[in-house]
């Protein structure tokens, strides 16, 4: 089984190669090399004109972890509490506003205590001229505790979600440390870039008109 370090670093490498010397990649095909090998763990999130986000494409393993294929639906519409959906969309909006990748960790907990822990890498993709972020490439890894059924129908719909950590990612080396910390469940060597995150949040709040 691939580790989060493997999946997230491969996603970053593919995204980085697609952008070349530009700040943003202008297009991503998750079924093409080098992303094809990890396509099951990848999704494309589209920023809509009204400021909402939509699941444009969802990888096979991501849909299995959700317990449902959310392709074509609005991000945050199927999770509880409502605050958690807002937190997810705020993270996406930060990435759109500051055009910097973000690494997040969260969890979903069932009423019986079964849990699914999740790590995500959010990678910004630009519009046709590279001025605005219109799409986000997301690599997602999940691990389960307390014998969670892996293919329970709409598993996420009956679980309470929360965002635990979020970090802006300024390079591959930094990402490697974050992904490894998640793999090992040891964050003692990771220092949150809270100042940068606060600046990103402030920028996102001031940028309501960045929809494509």
PyMOL CGO cylinders between C-alpha atoms (Angstrom):
from pymol import cmd
from pymol.cgo import CYLINDER

trace = [
    CYLINDER, 0.00, 0.00, 0.00, 1.34, 3.42, -0.97, 0.3, 1, 1, 1, 1, 1, 1,
    CYLINDER, 1.34, 3.42, -0.97, 2.10, 5.90, 1.77, 0.3, 1, 1, 1, 1, 1, 1,
    CYLINDER, 2.10, 5.90, 1.77, 0.89, 9.48, 1.93, 0.3, 1, 1, 1, 1, 1, 1,
    CYLINDER, 0.89, 9.48, 1.93, 4.47, 10.56, 1.29, 0.3, 1, 1, 1, 1, 1, 1,
    CYLINDER, 4.47, 10.56, 1.29, 4.49, 8.57, -1.98, 0.3, 1, 1, 1, 1, 1, 1,
    CYLINDER, 4.49, 8.57, -1.98, 1.12, 9.85, -3.23, 0.3, 1, 1, 1, 1, 1, 1,
    CYLINDER, 1.12, 9.85, -3.23, 1.45, 13.51, -2.24, 0.3, 1, 1, 1, 1, 1, 1,
    CYLINDER, 1.45, 13.51, -2.24, 5.02, 13.81, -3.51, 0.3, 1, 1, 1, 1, 1, 1,
    CYLINDER, 5.02, 13.81, -3.51, 4.10, 12.23, -6.85, 0.3, 1, 1, 1, 1, 1, 1,
    CYLINDER, 4.10, 12.23, -6.85, 1.15, 14.64, -7.14, 0.3, 1, 1, 1, 1, 1, 1,
    CYLINDER, 1.15, 14.64, -7.14, 3.41, 17.59, -6.38, 0.3, 1, 1, 1, 1, 1, 1,
    CYLINDER, 3.41, 17.59, -6.38, 6.02, 16.39, -8.88, 0.3, 1, 1, 1, 1, 1, 1,
    CYLINDER, 6.02, 16.39, -8.88, 3.41, 16.05, -11.63, 0.3, 1, 1, 1, 1, 1, 1,
    CYLINDER, 3.41, 16.05, -11.63, 1.97, 19.47, -10.87, 0.3, 1, 1, 1, 1, 1, 1,
    CYLINDER, 1.97, 19.47, -10.87, 5.41, 21.05, -10.73, 0.3, 1, 1, 1, 1, 1, 1,
    CYLINDER, 5.41, 21.05, -10.73, 6.42, 19.49, -14.05, 0.3, 1, 1, 1, 1, 1, 1,
    CYLINDER, 6.42, 19.49, -14.05, 3.22, 20.74, -15.71, 0.3, 1, 1, 1, 1, 1, 1,
    CYLINDER, 3.22, 20.74, -15.71, 3.85, 24.34, -14.70, 0.3, 1, 1, 1, 1, 1, 1,
    CYLINDER, 3.85, 24.34, -14.70, 7.49, 24.42, -15.80, 0.3, 1, 1, 1, 1, 1, 1,
    CYLINDER, 7.49, 24.42, -15.80, 8.93, 27.85, -15.04, 0.3, 1, 1, 1, 1, 1, 1,
    CYLINDER, 8.93, 27.85, -15.04, 5.50, 29.46, -14.63, 0.3, 1, 1, 1, 1, 1, 1,
    CYLINDER, 5.50, 29.46, -14.63, 3.92, 30.18, -11.22, 0.3, 1, 1, 1, 1, 1, 1,
    CYLINDER, 3.92, 30.18, -11.22, 0.90, 28.03, -12.12, 0.3, 1, 1, 1, 1, 1, 1,
    CYLINDER, 0.90, 28.03, -12.12, 0.16, 25.03, -14.26, 0.3, 1, 1, 1, 1, 1, 1,
    CYLINDER, 0.16, 25.03, -14.26, -2.46, 25.89, -16.90, 0.3, 1, 1, 1, 1, 1, 1,
    CYLINDER, -2.46, 25.89, -16.90, -3.81, 22.36, -17.38, 0.3, 1, 1, 1, 1, 1, 1,
    CYLINDER, -3.81, 22.36, -17.38, -3.63, 18.99, -15.66, 0.3, 1, 1, 1, 1, 1, 1,
    CYLINDER, -3.63, 18.99, -15.66, -4.67, 15.61, -17.04, 0.3, 1, 1, 1, 1, 1, 1,
    CYLINDER, -4.67, 15.61, -17.04, -4.74, 13.22, -14.12, 0.3, 1, 1, 1, 1, 1, 1,
    CYLINDER, -4.74, 13.22, -14.12, -5.00, 10.24, -16.46, 0.3, 1, 1, 1, 1, 1, 1,
    CYLINDER, -5.00, 10.24, -16.46, -1.72, 11.13, -18.19, 0.3, 1, 1, 1, 1, 1, 1,
    CYLINDER, -1.72, 11.13, -18.19, 1.81, 10.29, -17.10, 0.3, 1, 1, 1, 1, 1, 1,
    CYLINDER, 1.81, 10.29, -17.10, 3.23, 10.92, -14.50, 0.3, 1, 1, 1, 1, 1, 1,
    CYLINDER, 3.23, 10.92, -14.50, -0.07, 11.30, -12.60, 0.3, 1, 1, 1, 1, 1, 1,
    CYLINDER, -0.07, 11.30, -12.60, -1.75, 8.22, -14.09, 0.3, 1, 1, 1, 1, 1, 1,
    CYLINDER, -1.75, 8.22, -14.09, -0.09, 5.90, -11.57, 0.3, 1, 1, 1, 1, 1, 1,
    CYLINDER, -0.09, 5.90, -11.57, -1.80, 7.72, -8.67, 0.3, 1, 1, 1, 1, 1, 1,
    CYLINDER, -1.80, 7.72, -8.67, -5.01, 8.78, -10.47, 0.3, 1, 1, 1, 1, 1, 1,
    CYLINDER, -5.01, 8.78, -10.47, -7.16, 6.77, -8.03, 0.3, 1, 1, 1, 1, 1, 1,
    CYLINDER, -7.16, 6.77, -8.03, -6.08, 9.15, -5.25, 0.3, 1, 1, 1, 1, 1, 1,
    CYLINDER, -6.08, 9.15, -5.25, -6.60, 12.38, -7.20, 0.3, 1, 1, 1, 1, 1, 1,
    CYLINDER, -6.60, 12.38, -7.20, -9.54, 14.74, -7.67, 0.3, 1, 1, 1, 1, 1, 1,
    CYLINDER, -9.54, 14.74, -7.67, -10.14, 17.96, -9.57, 0.3, 1, 1, 1, 1, 1, 1,
    CYLINDER, -10.14, 17.96, -9.57, -12.08, 20.69, -7.76, 0.3, 1, 1, 1, 1, 1, 1,
    CYLINDER, -12.08, 20.69, -7.76, -13.53, 23.50, -9.89, 0.3, 1, 1, 1, 1, 1, 1,
    CYLINDER, -13.53, 23.50, -9.89, -14.21, 27.04, -8.70, 0.3, 1, 1, 1, 1, 1, 1,
    CYLINDER, -14.21, 27.04, -8.70, -17.64, 28.06, -9.98, 0.3, 1, 1, 1, 1, 1, 1,
    CYLINDER, -17.64, 28.06, -9.98, -18.69, 31.62, -10.95, 0.3, 1, 1, 1, 1, 1, 1,
    CYLINDER, -18.69, 31.62, -10.95, -20.82, 31.90, -7.80, 0.3, 1, 1, 1, 1, 1, 1,
    CYLINDER, -20.82, 31.90, -7.80, -17.80, 31.17, -5.55, 0.3, 1, 1, 1, 1, 1, 1,
    CYLINDER, -17.80, 31.17, -5.55, -18.78, 27.61, -4.70, 0.3, 1, 1, 1, 1, 1, 1,
    CYLINDER, -18.78, 27.61, -4.70, -16.58, 24.62, -5.46, 0.3, 1, 1, 1, 1, 1, 1,
    CYLINDER, -16.58, 24.62, -5.46, -17.61, 21.53, -7.41, 0.3, 1, 1, 1, 1, 1, 1,
    CYLINDER, -17.61, 21.53, -7.41, -16.12, 18.04, -7.63, 0.3, 1, 1, 1, 1, 1, 1,
    CYLINDER, -16.12, 18.04, -7.63, -15.31, 17.91, -11.35, 0.3, 1, 1, 1, 1, 1, 1,
    CYLINDER, -15.31, 17.91, -11.35, -13.48, 14.58, -11.24, 0.3, 1, 1, 1, 1, 1, 1,
    CYLINDER, -13.48, 14.58, -11.24, -12.96, 12.10, -8.41, 0.3, 1, 1, 1, 1, 1, 1,
    CYLINDER, -12.96, 12.10, -8.41, -10.47, 9.25, -8.30, 0.3, 1, 1, 1, 1, 1, 1,
    CYLINDER, -10.47, 9.25, -8.30, -11.64, 5.69, -7.74, 0.3, 1, 1, 1, 1, 1, 1,
    CYLINDER, -11.64, 5.69, -7.74, -10.02, 5.33, -4.31, 0.3, 1, 1, 1, 1, 1, 1,
    CYLINDER, -10.02, 5.33, -4.31, -11.32, 8.72, -3.16, 0.3, 1, 1, 1, 1, 1, 1,
    CYLINDER, -11.32, 8.72, -3.16, -14.88, 7.72, -4.11, 0.3, 1, 1, 1, 1, 1, 1,
    CYLINDER, -14.88, 7.72, -4.11, -14.41, 4.43, -2.24, 0.3, 1, 1, 1, 1, 1, 1,
    CYLINDER, -14.41, 4.43, -2.24, -13.25, 6.28, 0.88, 0.3, 1, 1, 1, 1, 1, 1,
    CYLINDER, -13.25, 6.28, 0.88, -16.25, 8.60, 0.66, 0.3, 1, 1, 1, 1, 1, 1,
    CYLINDER, -16.25, 8.60, 0.66, -18.60, 5.67, 0.13, 0.3, 1, 1, 1, 1, 1, 1,
    CYLINDER, -18.60, 5.67, 0.13, -20.02, 7.57, -2.85, 0.3, 1, 1, 1, 1, 1, 1,
    CYLINDER, -20.02, 7.57, -2.85, -18.88, 9.26, -6.06, 0.3, 1, 1, 1, 1, 1, 1,
    CYLINDER, -18.88, 9.26, -6.06, -19.48, 13.00, -5.55, 0.3, 1, 1, 1, 1, 1, 1,
    CYLINDER, -19.48, 13.00, -5.55, -18.55, 14.00, -9.13, 0.3, 1, 1, 1, 1, 1, 1,
    CYLINDER, -18.55, 14.00, -9.13, -20.66, 16.98, -10.21, 0.3, 1, 1, 1, 1, 1, 1,
    CYLINDER, -20.66, 16.98, -10.21, -21.77, 17.90, -6.67, 0.3, 1, 1, 1, 1, 1, 1,
    CYLINDER, -21.77, 17.90, -6.67, -20.93, 20.92, -4.54, 0.3, 1, 1, 1, 1, 1, 1,
    CYLINDER, -20.93, 20.92, -4.54, -18.05, 20.66, -2.06, 0.3, 1, 1, 1, 1, 1, 1,
    CYLINDER, -18.05, 20.66, -2.06, -19.28, 20.81, 1.53, 0.3, 1, 1, 1, 1, 1, 1,
    CYLINDER, -19.28, 20.81, 1.53, -22.89, 19.94, 0.70, 0.3, 1, 1, 1, 1, 1, 1,
    CYLINDER, -22.89, 19.94, 0.70, -22.64, 16.39, 2.03, 0.3, 1, 1, 1, 1, 1, 1,
    CYLINDER, -22.64, 16.39, 2.03, -20.68, 16.82, 5.27, 0.3, 1, 1, 1, 1, 1, 1,
    CYLINDER, -20.68, 16.82, 5.27, -21.58, 17.73, 8.84, 0.3, 1, 1, 1, 1, 1, 1,
    CYLINDER, -21.58, 17.73, 8.84, -21.39, 19.96, 10.73, 0.3, 1, 1, 1, 1, 1, 1,
    CYLINDER, -21.39, 19.96, 10.73, -21.98, 22.85, 8.34, 0.3, 1, 1, 1, 1, 1, 1,
    CYLINDER, -21.98, 22.85, 8.34, -18.90, 24.58, 9.83, 0.3, 1, 1, 1, 1, 1, 1,
    CYLINDER, -18.90, 24.58, 9.83, -16.70, 21.81, 8.50, 0.3, 1, 1, 1, 1, 1, 1,
    CYLINDER, -16.70, 21.81, 8.50, -17.94, 22.35, 4.96, 0.3, 1, 1, 1, 1, 1, 1,
    CYLINDER, -17.94, 22.35, 4.96, -17.11, 26.03, 5.35, 0.3, 1, 1, 1, 1, 1, 1,
    CYLINDER, -17.11, 26.03, 5.35, -13.61, 25.16, 6.61, 0.3, 1, 1, 1, 1, 1, 1,
    CYLINDER, -13.61, 25.16, 6.61, -12.97, 22.96, 3.56, 0.3, 1, 1, 1, 1, 1, 1,
    CYLINDER, -12.97, 22.96, 3.56, -14.12, 25.66, 1.14, 0.3, 1, 1, 1, 1, 1, 1,
    CYLINDER, -14.12, 25.66, 1.14, -12.10, 28.30, 2.99, 0.3, 1, 1, 1, 1, 1, 1,
    CYLINDER, -12.10, 28.30, 2.99, -8.96, 26.20, 2.49, 0.3, 1, 1, 1, 1, 1, 1,
    CYLINDER, -8.96, 26.20, 2.49, -9.72, 25.94, -1.24, 0.3, 1, 1, 1, 1, 1, 1,
    CYLINDER, -9.72, 25.94, -1.24, -10.36, 29.68, -1.41, 0.3, 1, 1, 1, 1, 1, 1,
    CYLINDER, -10.36, 29.68, -1.41, -7.00, 30.35, 0.26, 0.3, 1, 1, 1, 1, 1, 1,
    CYLINDER, -7.00, 30.35, 0.26, -5.25, 28.30, -2.41, 0.3, 1, 1, 1, 1, 1, 1,
    CYLINDER, -5.25, 28.30, -2.41, -7.11, 30.21, -5.13, 0.3, 1, 1, 1, 1, 1, 1,
    CYLINDER, -7.11, 30.21, -5.13, -6.22, 33.56, -3.54, 0.3, 1, 1, 1, 1, 1, 1,
    CYLINDER, -6.22, 33.56, -3.54, -2.53, 33.05, -2.78, 0.3, 1, 1, 1, 1, 1, 1,
    CYLINDER, -2.53, 33.05, -2.78, -1.75, 30.51, -5.56, 0.3, 1, 1, 1, 1, 1, 1,
    CYLINDER, -1.75, 30.51, -5.56, 0.33, 28.38, -3.19, 0.3, 1, 1, 1, 1, 1, 1,
    CYLINDER, 0.33, 28.38, -3.19, -0.17, 24.65, -2.46, 0.3, 1, 1, 1, 1, 1, 1,
    CYLINDER, -0.17, 24.65, -2.46, -1.63, 23.69, 0.90, 0.3, 1, 1, 1, 1, 1, 1,
    CYLINDER, -1.63, 23.69, 0.90, -1.37, 20.49, 2.96, 0.3, 1, 1, 1, 1, 1, 1,
    CYLINDER, -1.37, 20.49, 2.96, -4.30, 19.72, 5.26, 0.3, 1, 1, 1, 1, 1, 1,
    CYLINDER, -4.30, 19.72, 5.26, -5.19, 17.00, 7.74, 0.3, 1, 1, 1, 1, 1, 1,
    CYLINDER, -5.19, 17.00, 7.74, -8.67, 16.16, 8.95, 0.3, 1, 1, 1, 1, 1, 1,
    CYLINDER, -8.67, 16.16, 8.95, -10.86, 13.38, 10.22, 0.3, 1, 1, 1, 1, 1, 1,
    CYLINDER, -10.86, 13.38, 10.22, -14.36, 11.96, 9.96, 0.3, 1, 1, 1, 1, 1, 1,
    CYLINDER, -14.36, 11.96, 9.96, -15.85, 10.25, 13.02, 0.3, 1, 1, 1, 1, 1, 1,
    CYLINDER, -15.85, 10.25, 13.02, -18.90, 7.97, 13.00, 0.3, 1, 1, 1, 1, 1, 1,
    CYLINDER, -18.90, 7.97, 13.00, -21.40, 7.97, 15.89, 0.3, 1, 1, 1, 1, 1, 1,
    CYLINDER, -21.40, 7.97, 15.89, -19.96, 4.59, 16.97, 0.3, 1, 1, 1, 1, 1, 1,
    CYLINDER, -19.96, 4.59, 16.97, -16.46, 6.10, 17.21, 0.3, 1, 1, 1, 1, 1, 1,
    CYLINDER, -16.46, 6.10, 17.21, -15.08, 4.63, 14.00, 0.3, 1, 1, 1, 1, 1, 1,
    CYLINDER, -15.08, 4.63, 14.00, -12.89, 7.18, 12.28, 0.3, 1, 1, 1, 1, 1, 1,
    CYLINDER, -12.89, 7.18, 12.28, -11.26, 7.98, 8.98, 0.3, 1, 1, 1, 1, 1, 1,
    CYLINDER, -11.26, 7.98, 8.98, -8.19, 10.23, 9.12, 0.3, 1, 1, 1, 1, 1, 1,
    CYLINDER, -8.19, 10.23, 9.12, -7.39, 12.14, 5.95, 0.3, 1, 1, 1, 1, 1, 1,
    CYLINDER, -7.39, 12.14, 5.95, -4.45, 14.05, 4.51, 0.3, 1, 1, 1, 1, 1, 1,
    CYLINDER, -4.45, 14.05, 4.51, -4.84, 16.24, 1.42, 0.3, 1, 1, 1, 1, 1, 1,
    CYLINDER, -4.84, 16.24, 1.42, -2.50, 18.19, -0.82, 0.3, 1, 1, 1, 1, 1, 1,
    CYLINDER, -2.50, 18.19, -0.82, -4.22, 21.10, -2.61, 0.3, 1, 1, 1, 1, 1, 1,
    CYLINDER, -4.22, 21.10, -2.61, -2.43, 22.23, -5.79, 0.3, 1, 1, 1, 1, 1, 1,
    CYLINDER, -2.43, 22.23, -5.79, -3.56, 25.37, -7.67, 0.3, 1, 1, 1, 1, 1, 1,
    CYLINDER, -3.56, 25.37, -7.67, -4.18, 25.27, -11.44, 0.3, 1, 1, 1, 1, 1, 1,
    CYLINDER, -4.18, 25.27, -11.44, -4.54, 28.48, -13.43, 0.3, 1, 1, 1, 1, 1, 1,
    CYLINDER, -4.54, 28.48, -13.43, -6.97, 29.61, -16.09, 0.3, 1, 1, 1, 1, 1, 1,
    CYLINDER, -6.97, 29.61, -16.09, -6.03, 29.79, -19.78, 0.3, 1, 1, 1, 1, 1, 1,
    CYLINDER, -6.03, 29.79, -19.78, -3.67, 32.73, -19.22, 0.3, 1, 1, 1, 1, 1, 1,
    CYLINDER, -3.67, 32.73, -19.22, -2.46, 31.77, -15.76, 0.3, 1, 1, 1, 1, 1, 1,
    CYLINDER, -2.46, 31.77, -15.76, -3.90, 34.80, -13.98, 0.3, 1, 1, 1, 1, 1, 1,
    CYLINDER, -3.90, 34.80, -13.98, -6.51, 33.14, -11.76, 0.3, 1, 1, 1, 1, 1, 1,
    CYLINDER, -6.51, 33.14, -11.76, -6.82, 29.78, -10.07, 0.3, 1, 1, 1, 1, 1, 1,
    CYLINDER, -6.82, 29.78, -10.07, -9.90, 28.08, -11.45, 0.3, 1, 1, 1, 1, 1, 1,
    CYLINDER, -9.90, 28.08, -11.45, -9.16, 24.46, -10.55, 0.3, 1, 1, 1, 1, 1, 1,
    CYLINDER, -9.16, 24.46, -10.55, -7.47, 22.68, -7.67, 0.3, 1, 1, 1, 1, 1, 1,
    CYLINDER, -7.47, 22.68, -7.67, -5.78, 19.31, -8.03, 0.3, 1, 1, 1, 1, 1, 1,
    CYLINDER, -5.78, 19.31, -8.03, -6.22, 17.37, -4.77, 0.3, 1, 1, 1, 1, 1, 1,
    CYLINDER, -6.22, 17.37, -4.77, -4.33, 14.27, -3.73, 0.3, 1, 1, 1, 1, 1, 1,
    CYLINDER, -4.33, 14.27, -3.73, -6.07, 12.51, -0.84, 0.3, 1, 1, 1, 1, 1, 1,
    CYLINDER, -6.07, 12.51, -0.84, -4.98, 9.71, 1.45, 0.3, 1, 1, 1, 1, 1, 1,
    CYLINDER, -4.98, 9.71, 1.45, -7.11, 8.11, 4.16, 0.3, 1, 1, 1, 1, 1, 1,
    CYLINDER, -7.11, 8.11, 4.16, -6.49, 5.66, 6.96, 0.3, 1, 1, 1, 1, 1, 1,
    CYLINDER, -6.49, 5.66, 6.96, -9.09, 4.02, 9.13, 0.3, 1, 1, 1, 1, 1, 1,
    CYLINDER, -9.09, 4.02, 9.13, -9.35, 3.14, 12.79, 0.3, 1, 1, 1, 1, 1, 1,
    CYLINDER, -9.35, 3.14, 12.79, -11.74, 0.93, 14.76, 0.3, 1, 1, 1, 1, 1, 1,
    CYLINDER, -11.74, 0.93, 14.76, -12.46, -1.33, 11.78, 0.3, 1, 1, 1, 1, 1, 1,
    CYLINDER, -12.46, -1.33, 11.78, -14.32, 1.16, 9.61, 0.3, 1, 1, 1, 1, 1, 1,
    CYLINDER, -14.32, 1.16, 9.61, -16.04, -0.60, 6.70, 0.3, 1, 1, 1, 1, 1, 1,
    CYLINDER, -16.04, -0.60, 6.70, -14.08, 0.54, 3.61, 0.3, 1, 1, 1, 1, 1, 1,
    CYLINDER, -14.08, 0.54, 3.61, -17.02, 0.60, 1.19, 0.3, 1, 1, 1, 1, 1, 1,
    CYLINDER, -17.02, 0.60, 1.19, -19.99, 1.52, 3.37, 0.3, 1, 1, 1, 1, 1, 1,
    CYLINDER, -19.99, 1.52, 3.37, -22.55, 3.40, 1.29, 0.3, 1, 1, 1, 1, 1, 1,
    CYLINDER, -22.55, 3.40, 1.29, -22.20, 7.17, 1.77, 0.3, 1, 1, 1, 1, 1, 1,
    CYLINDER, -22.20, 7.17, 1.77, -19.90, 6.60, 4.74, 0.3, 1, 1, 1, 1, 1, 1,
    CYLINDER, -19.90, 6.60, 4.74, -19.00, 10.29, 4.90, 0.3, 1, 1, 1, 1, 1, 1,
    CYLINDER, -19.00, 10.29, 4.90, -22.65, 11.34, 5.03, 0.3, 1, 1, 1, 1, 1, 1,
    CYLINDER, -22.65, 11.34, 5.03, -23.11, 9.85, 8.51, 0.3, 1, 1, 1, 1, 1, 1,
    CYLINDER, -23.11, 9.85, 8.51, -19.79, 11.02, 9.95, 0.3, 1, 1, 1, 1, 1, 1,
    CYLINDER, -19.79, 11.02, 9.95, -18.82, 14.28, 11.67, 0.3, 1, 1, 1, 1, 1, 1,
    CYLINDER, -18.82, 14.28, 11.67, -15.85, 15.97, 10.03, 0.3, 1, 1, 1, 1, 1, 1,
    CYLINDER, -15.85, 15.97, 10.03, -13.26, 18.43, 11.23, 0.3, 1, 1, 1, 1, 1, 1,
    CYLINDER, -13.26, 18.43, 11.23, -10.13, 20.08, 9.86, 0.3, 1, 1, 1, 1, 1, 1,
    CYLINDER, -10.13, 20.08, 9.86, -7.22, 19.38, 12.22, 0.3, 1, 1, 1, 1, 1, 1,
    CYLINDER, -7.22, 19.38, 12.22, -4.18, 21.01, 10.60, 0.3, 1, 1, 1, 1, 1, 1,
    CYLINDER, -4.18, 21.01, 10.60, -3.38, 23.10, 7.55, 0.3, 1, 1, 1, 1, 1, 1,
    CYLINDER, -3.38, 23.10, 7.55, -0.03, 24.30, 6.23, 0.3, 1, 1, 1, 1, 1, 1,
    CYLINDER, -0.03, 24.30, 6.23, 1.00, 26.33, 3.21, 0.3, 1, 1, 1, 1, 1, 1,
    CYLINDER, 1.00, 26.33, 3.21, 3.60, 24.41, 1.19, 0.3, 1, 1, 1, 1, 1, 1,
    CYLINDER, 3.60, 24.41, 1.19, 6.54, 26.36, -0.21, 0.3, 1, 1, 1, 1, 1, 1,
    CYLINDER, 6.54, 26.36, -0.21, 8.47, 23.48, -1.73, 0.3, 1, 1, 1, 1, 1, 1,
    CYLINDER, 8.47, 23.48, -1.73, 8.86, 19.74, -2.19, 0.3, 1, 1, 1, 1, 1, 1,
    CYLINDER, 8.86, 19.74, -2.19, 11.21, 19.31, 0.76, 0.3, 1, 1, 1, 1, 1, 1,
    CYLINDER, 11.21, 19.31, 0.76, 8.74, 20.98, 3.11, 0.3, 1, 1, 1, 1, 1, 1,
    CYLINDER, 8.74, 20.98, 3.11, 5.92, 18.83, 1.75, 0.3, 1, 1, 1, 1, 1, 1,
    CYLINDER, 5.92, 18.83, 1.75, 7.97, 15.67, 2.27, 0.3, 1, 1, 1, 1, 1, 1,
    CYLINDER, 7.97, 15.67, 2.27, 8.33, 16.49, 5.96, 0.3, 1, 1, 1, 1, 1, 1,
    CYLINDER, 8.33, 16.49, 5.96, 4.59, 17.13, 6.35, 0.3, 1, 1, 1, 1, 1, 1,
    CYLINDER, 4.59, 17.13, 6.35, 3.54, 13.97, 4.53, 0.3, 1, 1, 1, 1, 1, 1,
    CYLINDER, 3.54, 13.97, 4.53, 6.01, 11.88, 6.52, 0.3, 1, 1, 1, 1, 1, 1,
    CYLINDER, 6.01, 11.88, 6.52, 4.72, 13.40, 9.77, 0.3, 1, 1, 1, 1, 1, 1,
    CYLINDER, 4.72, 13.40, 9.77, 1.21, 12.29, 8.80, 0.3, 1, 1, 1, 1, 1, 1,
    CYLINDER, 1.21, 12.29, 8.80, 2.42, 8.81, 7.86, 0.3, 1, 1, 1, 1, 1, 1,
    CYLINDER, 2.42, 8.81, 7.86, 4.15, 8.45, 11.23, 0.3, 1, 1, 1, 1, 1, 1,
    CYLINDER, 4.15, 8.45, 11.23, 1.49, 10.35, 13.22, 0.3, 1, 1, 1, 1, 1, 1,
    CYLINDER, 1.49, 10.35, 13.22, 4.29, 12.46, 14.68, 0.3, 1, 1, 1, 1, 1, 1,
    CYLINDER, 4.29, 12.46, 14.68, 4.10, 16.25, 14.29, 0.3, 1, 1, 1, 1, 1, 1,
    CYLINDER, 4.10, 16.25, 14.29, 6.81, 17.10, 16.81, 0.3, 1, 1, 1, 1, 1, 1,
    CYLINDER, 6.81, 17.10, 16.81, 9.22, 18.25, 14.10, 0.3, 1, 1, 1, 1, 1, 1,
    CYLINDER, 9.22, 18.25, 14.10, 6.70, 20.25, 12.06, 0.3, 1, 1, 1, 1, 1, 1,
    CYLINDER, 6.70, 20.25, 12.06, 6.27, 23.92, 12.83, 0.3, 1, 1, 1, 1, 1, 1,
    CYLINDER, 6.27, 23.92, 12.83, 2.99, 25.41, 11.60, 0.3, 1, 1, 1, 1, 1, 1,
    CYLINDER, 2.99, 25.41, 11.60, 3.47, 28.42, 9.36, 0.3, 1, 1, 1, 1, 1, 1,
    CYLINDER, 3.47, 28.42, 9.36, 0.66, 30.20, 11.17, 0.3, 1, 1, 1, 1, 1, 1,
    CYLINDER, 0.66, 30.20, 11.17, 1.70, 33.68, 10.04, 0.3, 1, 1, 1, 1, 1, 1,
    CYLINDER, 1.70, 33.68, 10.04, 1.55, 32.67, 6.39, 0.3, 1, 1, 1, 1, 1, 1,
    CYLINDER, 1.55, 32.67, 6.39, -1.76, 30.89, 6.92, 0.3, 1, 1, 1, 1, 1, 1,
    CYLINDER, -1.76, 30.89, 6.92, -3.24, 33.94, 8.62, 0.3, 1, 1, 1, 1, 1, 1,
    CYLINDER, -3.24, 33.94, 8.62, -2.08, 36.11, 5.73, 0.3, 1, 1, 1, 1, 1, 1,
    CYLINDER, -2.08, 36.11, 5.73, -3.64, 33.67, 3.29, 0.3, 1, 1, 1, 1, 1, 1,
    CYLINDER, -3.64, 33.67, 3.29, -6.92, 33.73, 5.18, 0.3, 1, 1, 1, 1, 1, 1,
    CYLINDER, -6.92, 33.73, 5.18, -6.93, 37.51, 5.16, 0.3, 1, 1, 1, 1, 1, 1,
    CYLINDER, -6.93, 37.51, 5.16, -6.23, 37.54, 1.43, 0.3, 1, 1, 1, 1, 1, 1,
    CYLINDER, -6.23, 37.54, 1.43, -9.00, 35.03, 0.76, 0.3, 1, 1, 1, 1, 1, 1,
    CYLINDER, -9.00, 35.03, 0.76, -11.50, 37.09, 2.73, 0.3, 1, 1, 1, 1, 1, 1,
    CYLINDER, -11.50, 37.09, 2.73, -10.60, 40.16, 0.67, 0.3, 1, 1, 1, 1, 1, 1,
    CYLINDER, -10.60, 40.16, 0.67, -10.88, 38.31, -2.65, 0.3, 1, 1, 1, 1, 1, 1,
    CYLINDER, -10.88, 38.31, -2.65, -14.56, 37.37, -3.19, 0.3, 1, 1, 1, 1, 1, 1,
    CYLINDER, -14.56, 37.37, -3.19, -14.41, 38.05, -6.93, 0.3, 1, 1, 1, 1, 1, 1,
    CYLINDER, -14.41, 38.05, -6.93, -11.78, 35.54, -8.04, 0.3, 1, 1, 1, 1, 1, 1,
    CYLINDER, -11.78, 35.54, -8.04, -14.28, 33.11, -9.57, 0.3, 1, 1, 1, 1, 1, 1,
    CYLINDER, -14.28, 33.11, -9.57, -13.65, 32.15, -13.18, 0.3, 1, 1, 1, 1, 1, 1,
]
cmd.load_cgo(trace, "trace")
